[in-house]
């Protein structure tokens, strides 16, 4: 999931500011490692919930916007990609 974010051509909004995919991925990776240290990451869904969906400080949801799609919640965007990956692996 982290590689998907990093390679994405999309922009990510965190607390009102837009970031390039690589910067967003770096931030999410830092949050991921903190969540792993807390013992709350056990699945891809946990990754989305605890590292990639909202600000730990403000509780504000992360957003993503891509050229071909409207602005959406990052959690929904990642959940859709996870679903796609799982369906393609069958």
Biopython code that builds the backbone (N, CA, C, O; Angstrom):
import numpy as np
from Bio.PDB.StructureBuilder import StructureBuilder

atoms = [
    (1, "UNK", "N", (0.825, -1.181, 0.000)),
    (1, "UNK", "CA", (0.000, 0.000, 0.000)),
    (1, "UNK", "C", (0.880, 1.260, 0.000)),
    (1, "UNK", "O", (0.577, 2.244, -0.675)),
    (2, "UNK", "N", (1.941, 1.208, 0.749)),
    (2, "UNK", "CA", (2.831, 2.363, 0.813)),
    (2, "UNK", "C", (3.483, 2.629, -0.545)),
    (2, "UNK", "O", (3.619, 3.783, -0.953)),
    (3, "UNK", "N", (3.878, 1.582, -1.232)),
    (3, "UNK", "CA", (4.455, 1.742, -2.577)),
    (3, "UNK", "C", (3.426, 2.319, -3.537)),
    (3, "UNK", "O", (3.770, 3.121, -4.406)),
    (4, "UNK", "N", (2.169, 1.920, -3.389)),
    (4, "UNK", "CA", (1.093, 2.462, -4.222)),
    (4, "UNK", "C", (0.979, 3.965, -4.022)),
    (4, "UNK", "O", (0.860, 4.711, -4.993)),
    (5, "UNK", "N", (1.015, 4.413, -2.782)),
    (5, "UNK", "CA", (0.959, 5.857, -2.500)),
    (5, "UNK", "C", (2.162, 6.549, -3.105)),
    (5, "UNK", "O", (2.025, 7.570, -3.779)),
    (6, "UNK", "N", (3.333, 6.001, -2.868)),
    (6, "UNK", "CA", (4.584, 6.631, -3.307)),
    (6, "UNK", "C", (4.648, 6.786, -4.821)),
    (6, "UNK", "O", (5.161, 7.790, -5.316)),
    (7, "UNK", "N", (4.141, 5.820, -5.554)),
    (7, "UNK", "CA", (4.211, 5.857, -7.022)),
    (7, "UNK", "C", (3.017, 6.571, -7.657)),
    (7, "UNK", "O", (2.966, 6.748, -8.874)),
    (8, "UNK", "N", (2.085, 6.969, -6.844)),
    (8, "UNK", "CA", (0.867, 7.603, -7.334)),
    (8, "UNK", "C", (1.158, 8.976, -7.961)),
    (8, "UNK", "O", (2.038, 9.697, -7.492)),
    (9, "UNK", "N", (0.425, 9.333, -9.012)),
    (9, "UNK", "CA", (0.552, 10.669, -9.584)),
    (9, "UNK", "C", (-0.335, 11.687, -8.859)),
    (9, "UNK", "O", (-0.439, 12.843, -9.270)),
    (10, "UNK", "N", (-0.963, 11.240, -7.788)),
    (10, "UNK", "CA", (-1.946, 12.066, -7.073)),
    (10, "UNK", "C", (-1.279, 13.010, -6.073)),
    (10, "UNK", "O", (-0.087, 12.906, -5.782)),
    (11, "UNK", "N", (-2.093, 13.932, -5.559)),
    (11, "UNK", "CA", (-1.677, 14.843, -4.498)),
    (11, "UNK", "C", (-2.472, 14.498, -3.250)),
    (11, "UNK", "O", (-3.600, 14.013, -3.337)),
    (12, "UNK", "N", (-1.885, 14.750, -2.100)),
    (12, "UNK", "CA", (-2.479, 14.376, -0.833)),
    (12, "UNK", "C", (-2.599, 15.590, 0.071)),
    (12, "UNK", "O", (-1.664, 16.379, 0.209)),
    (13, "UNK", "N", (-3.769, 15.725, 0.686)),
    (13, "UNK", "CA", (-4.018, 16.840, 1.584)),
    (13, "UNK", "C", (-3.942, 16.356, 3.019)),
    (13, "UNK", "O", (-4.622, 15.415, 3.429)),
    (14, "UNK", "N", (-3.091, 17.036, 3.761)),
    (14, "UNK", "CA", (-2.936, 16.749, 5.183)),
    (14, "UNK", "C", (-3.036, 18.061, 5.939)),
    (14, "UNK", "O", (-2.189, 18.942, 5.787)),
    (15, "UNK", "N", (-4.069, 18.186, 6.749)),
    (15, "UNK", "CA", (-4.285, 19.383, 7.567)),
    (15, "UNK", "C", (-4.299, 20.667, 6.742)),
    (15, "UNK", "O", (-3.751, 21.689, 7.157)),
    (16, "UNK", "N", (-4.927, 20.606, 5.575)),
    (16, "UNK", "CA", (-5.133, 21.800, 4.764)),
    (16, "UNK", "C", (-4.054, 22.102, 3.738)),
    (16, "UNK", "O", (-4.203, 23.047, 2.964)),
    (17, "UNK", "N", (-2.983, 21.340, 3.706)),
    (17, "UNK", "CA", (-1.903, 21.563, 2.740)),
    (17, "UNK", "C", (-1.785, 20.362, 1.818)),
    (17, "UNK", "O", (-1.953, 19.218, 2.240)),
    (18, "UNK", "N", (-1.493, 20.640, 0.541)),
    (18, "UNK", "CA", (-1.347, 19.584, -0.457)),
    (18, "UNK", "C", (0.117, 19.173, -0.587)),
    (18, "UNK", "O", (1.016, 20.014, -0.566)),
    (19, "UNK", "N", (0.342, 17.868, -0.721)),
    (19, "UNK", "CA", (1.685, 17.302, -0.815)),
    (19, "UNK", "C", (1.777, 16.343, -1.993)),
    (19, "UNK", "O", (0.789, 15.724, -2.389)),
    (20, "UNK", "N", (2.965, 16.234, -2.536)),
    (20, "UNK", "CA", (3.238, 15.246, -3.580)),
    (20, "UNK", "C", (3.200, 13.854, -2.960)),
    (20, "UNK", "O", (3.345, 13.692, -1.748)),
    (21, "UNK", "N", (3.005, 12.865, -3.805)),
    (21, "UNK", "CA", (2.869, 11.488, -3.350)),
    (21, "UNK", "C", (4.061, 11.025, -2.514)),
    (21, "UNK", "O", (3.880, 10.377, -1.483)),
    (22, "UNK", "N", (5.262, 11.351, -2.946)),
    (22, "UNK", "CA", (6.457, 10.898, -2.216)),
    (22, "UNK", "C", (6.485, 11.470, -0.805)),
    (22, "UNK", "O", (6.809, 10.765, 0.150)),
    (23, "UNK", "N", (6.143, 12.756, -0.675)),
    (23, "UNK", "CA", (6.104, 13.382, 0.650)),
    (23, "UNK", "C", (5.015, 12.765, 1.516)),
    (23, "UNK", "O", (5.215, 12.534, 2.709)),
    (24, "UNK", "N", (3.872, 12.502, 0.916)),
    (24, "UNK", "CA", (2.780, 11.864, 1.651)),
    (24, "UNK", "C", (3.189, 10.470, 2.109)),
    (24, "UNK", "O", (2.929, 10.085, 3.249)),
    (25, "UNK", "N", (3.824, 9.724, 1.229)),
    (25, "UNK", "CA", (4.262, 8.370, 1.573)),
    (25, "UNK", "C", (5.282, 8.393, 2.709)),
    (25, "UNK", "O", (5.240, 7.542, 3.598)),
    (26, "UNK", "N", (6.184, 9.349, 2.683)),
    (26, "UNK", "CA", (7.173, 9.463, 3.764)),
    (26, "UNK", "C", (6.480, 9.714, 5.104)),
    (26, "UNK", "O", (6.836, 9.112, 6.117)),
    (27, "UNK", "N", (5.496, 10.599, 5.099)),
    (27, "UNK", "CA", (4.751, 10.894, 6.320)),
    (27, "UNK", "C", (3.975, 9.662, 6.799)),
    (27, "UNK", "O", (4.002, 9.328, 7.984)),
    (28, "UNK", "N", (3.292, 8.997, 5.881)),
    (28, "UNK", "CA", (2.515, 7.810, 6.229)),
    (28, "UNK", "C", (3.436, 6.701, 6.746)),
    (28, "UNK", "O", (3.078, 5.972, 7.671)),
    (29, "UNK", "N", (4.606, 6.581, 6.153)),
    (29, "UNK", "CA", (5.554, 5.557, 6.610)),
    (29, "UNK", "C", (5.986, 5.819, 8.051)),
    (29, "UNK", "O", (6.097, 4.884, 8.844)),
    (30, "UNK", "N", (6.227, 7.075, 8.391)),
    (30, "UNK", "CA", (6.582, 7.425, 9.764)),
    (30, "UNK", "C", (5.458, 7.049, 10.720)),
    (30, "UNK", "O", (5.703, 6.500, 11.794)),
    (31, "UNK", "N", (4.215, 7.350, 10.319)),
    (31, "UNK", "CA", (3.061, 7.000, 11.147)),
    (31, "UNK", "C", (2.896, 5.481, 11.239)),
    (31, "UNK", "O", (2.521, 4.953, 12.286)),
    (32, "UNK", "N", (3.175, 4.796, 10.152)),
    (32, "UNK", "CA", (3.091, 3.328, 10.138)),
    (32, "UNK", "C", (4.043, 2.730, 11.175)),
    (32, "UNK", "O", (3.647, 1.871, 11.962)),
    (33, "UNK", "N", (5.283, 3.182, 11.173)),
    (33, "UNK", "CA", (6.266, 2.632, 12.119)),
    (33, "UNK", "C", (5.854, 2.917, 13.561)),
    (33, "UNK", "O", (6.034, 2.068, 14.434)),
    (34, "UNK", "N", (5.306, 4.096, 13.817)),
    (34, "UNK", "CA", (4.828, 4.423, 15.165)),
    (34, "UNK", "C", (3.674, 3.507, 15.557)),
    (34, "UNK", "O", (3.600, 3.056, 16.700)),
    (35, "UNK", "N", (2.772, 3.229, 14.613)),
    (35, "UNK", "CA", (1.637, 2.339, 14.892)),
    (35, "UNK", "C", (2.097, 0.902, 15.116)),
    (35, "UNK", "O", (1.544, 0.198, 15.961)),
    (36, "UNK", "N", (3.102, 0.466, 14.366)),
    (36, "UNK", "CA", (3.666, -0.874, 14.573)),
    (36, "UNK", "C", (4.253, -0.959, 15.983)),
    (36, "UNK", "O", (4.045, -1.946, 16.689)),
    (37, "UNK", "N", (4.983, 0.071, 16.384)),
    (37, "UNK", "CA", (5.570, 0.088, 17.723)),
    (37, "UNK", "C", (4.499, 0.015, 18.813)),
    (37, "UNK", "O", (4.741, -0.529, 19.890)),
    (38, "UNK", "N", (3.315, 0.564, 18.529)),
    (38, "UNK", "CA", (2.207, 0.515, 19.488)),
    (38, "UNK", "C", (1.458, -0.819, 19.431)),
    (38, "UNK", "O", (0.619, -1.098, 20.287)),
    (39, "UNK", "N", (1.759, -1.635, 18.430)),
    (39, "UNK", "CA", (1.146, -2.942, 18.302)),
    (39, "UNK", "C", (-0.260, -2.930, 17.721)),
    (39, "UNK", "O", (-1.039, -3.848, 17.975)),
    (40, "UNK", "N", (-0.598, -1.897, 16.939)),
    (40, "UNK", "CA", (-1.963, -1.813, 16.405)),
    (40, "UNK", "C", (-2.075, -2.199, 14.935)),
    (40, "UNK", "O", (-3.183, -2.247, 14.401)),
    (41, "UNK", "N", (-0.962, -2.474, 14.273)),
    (41, "UNK", "CA", (-0.997, -2.844, 12.860)),
    (41, "UNK", "C", (-0.900, -4.364, 12.727)),
    (41, "UNK", "O", (0.119, -4.971, 13.057)),
    (42, "UNK", "N", (-1.992, -4.966, 12.231)),
    (42, "UNK", "CA", (-2.026, -6.410, 12.015)),
    (42, "UNK", "C", (-2.532, -6.771, 10.622)),
    (42, "UNK", "O", (-2.549, -7.942, 10.242)),
    (43, "UNK", "N", (-2.939, -5.762, 9.870)),
    (43, "UNK", "CA", (-3.514, -6.013, 8.552)),
    (43, "UNK", "C", (-3.401, -4.754, 7.703)),
    (43, "UNK", "O", (-3.049, -3.680, 8.191)),
    (44, "UNK", "N", (-3.709, -4.914, 6.424)),
    (44, "UNK", "CA", (-3.723, -3.755, 5.527)),
    (44, "UNK", "C", (-4.800, -2.758, 5.965)),
    (44, "UNK", "O", (-4.616, -1.546, 5.848)),
    (45, "UNK", "N", (-5.909, -3.270, 6.462)),
    (45, "UNK", "CA", (-6.970, -2.381, 6.959)),
    (45, "UNK", "C", (-6.480, -1.561, 8.152)),
    (45, "UNK", "O", (-6.815, -0.383, 8.279)),
    (46, "UNK", "N", (-5.691, -2.183, 9.020)),
    (46, "UNK", "CA", (-5.110, -1.447, 10.149)),
    (46, "UNK", "C", (-4.160, -0.359, 9.654)),
    (46, "UNK", "O", (-4.148, 0.753, 10.183)),
    (47, "UNK", "N", (-3.364, -0.689, 8.634)),
    (47, "UNK", "CA", (-2.472, 0.308, 8.047)),
    (47, "UNK", "C", (-3.273, 1.524, 7.598)),
    (47, "UNK", "O", (-2.908, 2.664, 7.889)),
    (48, "UNK", "N", (-4.362, 1.271, 6.890)),
    (48, "UNK", "CA", (-5.198, 2.377, 6.404)),
    (48, "UNK", "C", (-5.760, 3.163, 7.581)),
    (48, "UNK", "O", (-5.692, 4.392, 7.597)),
    (49, "UNK", "N", (-6.310, 2.467, 8.559)),
    (49, "UNK", "CA", (-6.953, 3.134, 9.679)),
    (49, "UNK", "C", (-5.976, 3.927, 10.545)),
    (49, "UNK", "O", (-6.256, 5.073, 10.896)),
    (50, "UNK", "N", (-4.844, 3.338, 10.889)),
    (50, "UNK", "CA", (-3.953, 3.946, 11.864)),
    (50, "UNK", "C", (-2.824, 4.792, 11.276)),
    (50, "UNK", "O", (-2.234, 5.608, 11.984)),
    (51, "UNK", "N", (-2.520, 4.607, 10.001)),
    (51, "UNK", "CA", (-1.398, 5.355, 9.425)),
    (51, "UNK", "C", (-1.792, 6.260, 8.274)),
    (51, "UNK", "O", (-1.148, 7.287, 8.059)),
    (52, "UNK", "N", (-2.836, 5.910, 7.522)),
    (52, "UNK", "CA", (-3.063, 6.600, 6.252)),
    (52, "UNK", "C", (-4.432, 7.254, 6.097)),
    (52, "UNK", "O", (-4.801, 7.638, 4.987)),
    (53, "UNK", "N", (-5.184, 7.389, 7.171)),
    (53, "UNK", "CA", (-6.529, 7.920, 6.982)),
    (53, "UNK", "C", (-6.766, 9.306, 7.553)),
    (53, "UNK", "O", (-7.568, 10.066, 7.010)),
    (54, "UNK", "N", (-6.080, 9.651, 8.647)),
    (54, "UNK", "CA", (-6.337, 10.958, 9.250)),
    (54, "UNK", "C", (-5.163, 11.400, 10.119)),
    (54, "UNK", "O", (-4.295, 10.610, 10.490)),
    (55, "UNK", "N", (-5.173, 12.678, 10.422)),
    (55, "UNK", "CA", (-4.145, 13.257, 11.267)),
    (55, "UNK", "C", (-4.290, 12.767, 12.701)),
    (55, "UNK", "O", (-5.386, 12.779, 13.262)),
    (56, "UNK", "N", (-3.206, 12.347, 13.274)),
    (56, "UNK", "CA", (-3.214, 11.924, 14.670)),
    (56, "UNK", "C", (-3.385, 13.114, 15.607)),
    (56, "UNK", "O", (-3.883, 12.972, 16.724)),
    (57, "UNK", "N", (-2.972, 14.275, 15.145)),
    (57, "UNK", "CA", (-3.042, 15.475, 15.981)),
    (57, "UNK", "C", (-4.406, 16.147, 15.927)),
    (57, "UNK", "O", (-4.961, 16.507, 16.965)),
    (58, "UNK", "N", (-4.951, 16.319, 14.724)),
    (58, "UNK", "CA", (-6.201, 17.076, 14.569)),
    (58, "UNK", "C", (-7.419, 16.194, 14.335)),
    (58, "UNK", "O", (-8.549, 16.644, 14.522)),
    (59, "UNK", "N", (-7.209, 14.955, 13.932)),
    (59, "UNK", "CA", (-8.315, 14.075, 13.603)),
    (59, "UNK", "C", (-8.914, 14.338, 12.233)),
    (59, "UNK", "O", (-9.897, 13.702, 11.852)),
    (60, "UNK", "N", (-8.327, 15.275, 11.485)),
    (60, "UNK", "CA", (-8.820, 15.627, 10.157)),
    (60, "UNK", "C", (-8.455, 14.537, 9.157)),
    (60, "UNK", "O", (-7.311, 14.086, 9.104)),
    (61, "UNK", "N", (-9.432, 14.124, 8.372)),
    (61, "UNK", "CA", (-9.198, 13.080, 7.369)),
    (61, "UNK", "C", (-8.250, 13.559, 6.287)),
    (61, "UNK", "O", (-8.323, 14.703, 5.840)),
    (62, "UNK", "N", (-7.358, 12.667, 5.871)),
    (62, "UNK", "CA", (-6.506, 12.942, 4.722)),
    (62, "UNK", "C", (-7.357, 12.831, 3.464)),
    (62, "UNK", "O", (-8.285, 12.026, 3.395)),
    (63, "UNK", "N", (-7.028, 13.645, 2.478)),
    (63, "UNK", "CA", (-7.730, 13.614, 1.199)),
    (63, "UNK", "C", (-6.712, 13.357, 0.097)),
    (63, "UNK", "O", (-5.517, 13.605, 0.257)),
    (64, "UNK", "N", (-7.211, 12.857, -1.015)),
    (64, "UNK", "CA", (-6.371, 12.619, -2.180)),
    (64, "UNK", "C", (-7.115, 13.122, -3.405)),
    (64, "UNK", "O", (-8.336, 12.998, -3.507)),
    (65, "UNK", "N", (-6.353, 13.695, -4.334)),
    (65, "UNK", "CA", (-6.947, 14.103, -5.606)),
    (65, "UNK", "C", (-5.999, 13.689, -6.724)),
    (65, "UNK", "O", (-4.784, 13.879, -6.664)),
    (66, "UNK", "N", (-6.618, 13.117, -7.740)),
    (66, "UNK", "CA", (-5.892, 12.654, -8.909)),
    (66, "UNK", "C", (-6.514, 13.325, -10.128)),
    (66, "UNK", "O", (-7.646, 13.806, -10.070)),
    (67, "UNK", "N", (-5.783, 13.355, -11.208)),
    (67, "UNK", "CA", (-6.280, 14.013, -12.415)),
    (67, "UNK", "C", (-7.592, 13.424, -12.890)),
    (67, "UNK", "O", (-8.484, 14.158, -13.315)),
    (68, "UNK", "N", (-7.720, 12.122, -12.824)),
    (68, "UNK", "CA", (-8.885, 11.463, -13.396)),
    (68, "UNK", "C", (-10.051, 11.295, -12.419)),
    (68, "UNK", "O", (-11.123, 10.838, -12.815)),
    (69, "UNK", "N", (-9.854, 11.658, -11.147)),
    (69, "UNK", "CA", (-10.909, 11.481, -10.153)),
    (69, "UNK", "C", (-11.083, 12.737, -9.322)),
    (69, "UNK", "O", (-10.193, 13.584, -9.255)),
    (70, "UNK", "N", (-12.233, 12.842, -8.695)),
    (70, "UNK", "CA", (-12.479, 13.967, -7.801)),
    (70, "UNK", "C", (-11.780, 13.728, -6.470)),
    (70, "UNK", "O", (-11.362, 12.610, -6.167)),
    (71, "UNK", "N", (-11.661, 14.775, -5.691)),
    (71, "UNK", "CA", (-11.063, 14.678, -4.359)),
    (71, "UNK", "C", (-11.866, 13.690, -3.518)),
    (71, "UNK", "O", (-13.097, 13.713, -3.520)),
    (72, "UNK", "N", (-11.159, 12.827, -2.805)),
    (72, "UNK", "CA", (-11.823, 11.813, -1.993)),
    (72, "UNK", "C", (-11.023, 11.566, -0.725)),
    (72, "UNK", "O", (-9.871, 11.987, -0.615)),
    (73, "UNK", "N", (-11.626, 10.896, 0.213)),
    (73, "UNK", "CA", (-10.923, 10.531, 1.444)),
    (73, "UNK", "C", (-9.828, 9.528, 1.118)),
    (73, "UNK", "O", (-10.055, 8.576, 0.372)),
    (74, "UNK", "N", (-8.668, 9.736, 1.662)),
    (74, "UNK", "CA", (-7.539, 8.833, 1.412)),
    (74, "UNK", "C", (-7.881, 7.414, 1.859)),
    (74, "UNK", "O", (-7.505, 6.449, 1.193)),
    (75, "UNK", "N", (-8.582, 7.278, 2.968)),
    (75, "UNK", "CA", (-8.956, 5.951, 3.455)),
    (75, "UNK", "C", (-9.811, 5.212, 2.427)),
    (75, "UNK", "O", (-9.608, 4.020, 2.196)),
    (76, "UNK", "N", (-10.758, 5.907, 1.814)),
    (76, "UNK", "CA", (-11.613, 5.277, 0.794)),
    (76, "UNK", "C", (-10.810, 4.905, -0.441)),
    (76, "UNK", "O", (-11.006, 3.834, -1.015)),
    (77, "UNK", "N", (-9.909, 5.787, -0.848)),
    (77, "UNK", "CA", (-9.060, 5.572, -2.019)),
    (77, "UNK", "C", (-8.185, 4.337, -1.817)),
    (77, "UNK", "O", (-8.061, 3.502, -2.712)),
    (78, "UNK", "N", (-7.580, 4.228, -0.635)),
    (78, "UNK", "CA", (-6.726, 3.076, -0.348)),
    (78, "UNK", "C", (-7.542, 1.793, -0.188)),
    (78, "UNK", "O", (-7.095, 0.724, -0.604)),
    (79, "UNK", "N", (-8.719, 1.885, 0.403)),
    (79, "UNK", "CA", (-9.573, 0.704, 0.538)),
    (79, "UNK", "C", (-9.979, 0.168, -0.834)),
    (79, "UNK", "O", (-10.039, -1.045, -1.036)),
    (80, "UNK", "N", (-10.255, 1.066, -1.769)),
    (80, "UNK", "CA", (-10.604, 0.641, -3.127)),
    (80, "UNK", "C", (-9.423, -0.049, -3.799)),
    (80, "UNK", "O", (-9.602, -1.048, -4.497)),
    (81, "UNK", "N", (-8.218, 0.477, -3.593)),
    (81, "UNK", "CA", (-7.024, -0.157, -4.169)),
    (81, "UNK", "C", (-6.782, -1.513, -3.527)),
    (81, "UNK", "O", (-6.433, -2.467, -4.223)),
    (82, "UNK", "N", (-6.956, -1.619, -2.239)),
    (82, "UNK", "CA", (-6.787, -2.900, -1.552)),
    (82, "UNK", "C", (-7.778, -3.927, -2.091)),
    (82, "UNK", "O", (-7.416, -5.080, -2.328)),
    (83, "UNK", "N", (-9.008, -3.517, -2.280)),
    (83, "UNK", "CA", (-10.016, -4.412, -2.847)),
    (83, "UNK", "C", (-9.602, -4.870, -4.238)),
    (83, "UNK", "O", (-9.722, -6.050, -4.565)),
    (84, "UNK", "N", (-9.113, -3.935, -5.063)),
    (84, "UNK", "CA", (-8.680, -4.263, -6.408)),
    (84, "UNK", "C", (-7.526, -5.268, -6.387)),
    (84, "UNK", "O", (-7.519, -6.231, -7.154)),
    (85, "UNK", "N", (-6.560, -5.038, -5.513)),
    (85, "UNK", "CA", (-5.422, -5.950, -5.398)),
    (85, "UNK", "C", (-5.864, -7.347, -4.987)),
    (85, "UNK", "O", (-5.386, -8.340, -5.534)),
    (86, "UNK", "N", (-6.753, -7.421, -4.046)),
    (86, "UNK", "CA", (-7.225, -8.730, -3.574)),
    (86, "UNK", "C", (-8.024, -9.459, -4.637)),
    (86, "UNK", "O", (-7.898, -10.674, -4.785)),
    (87, "UNK", "N", (-8.844, -8.728, -5.376)),
    (87, "UNK", "CA", (-9.610, -9.350, -6.452)),
    (87, "UNK", "C", (-8.702, -9.852, -7.571)),
    (87, "UNK", "O", (-8.970, -10.896, -8.165)),
    (88, "UNK", "N", (-7.637, -9.119, -7.859)),
    (88, "UNK", "CA", (-6.714, -9.514, -8.924)),
    (88, "UNK", "C", (-5.805, -10.672, -8.511)),
    (88, "UNK", "O", (-5.196, -11.315, -9.365)),
    (89, "UNK", "N", (-5.711, -10.938, -7.222)),
    (89, "UNK", "CA", (-4.843, -12.033, -6.780)),
    (89, "UNK", "C", (-5.576, -13.362, -6.703)),
    (89, "UNK", "O", (-4.973, -14.379, -6.364)),
    (90, "UNK", "N", (-6.862, -13.371, -7.011)),
    (90, "UNK", "CA", (-7.644, -14.617, -6.962)),
    (90, "UNK", "C", (-7.393, -15.465, -8.175)),
    (90, "UNK", "O", (-7.966, -16.547, -8.301)),
]
sb = StructureBuilder()
sb.init_structure("model")
sb.init_model(0)
sb.init_chain("A")
sb.init_seg("    ")
for serial, (resi, resn, name, xyz) in enumerate(atoms, 1):
    if name == "N":
        sb.init_residue(resn, " ", resi, " ")
    sb.init_atom(name, np.array(xyz, "f"), 0.0, 1.0, " ", f" {name:<3s}", serial, name[0])
structure = sb.get_structure()
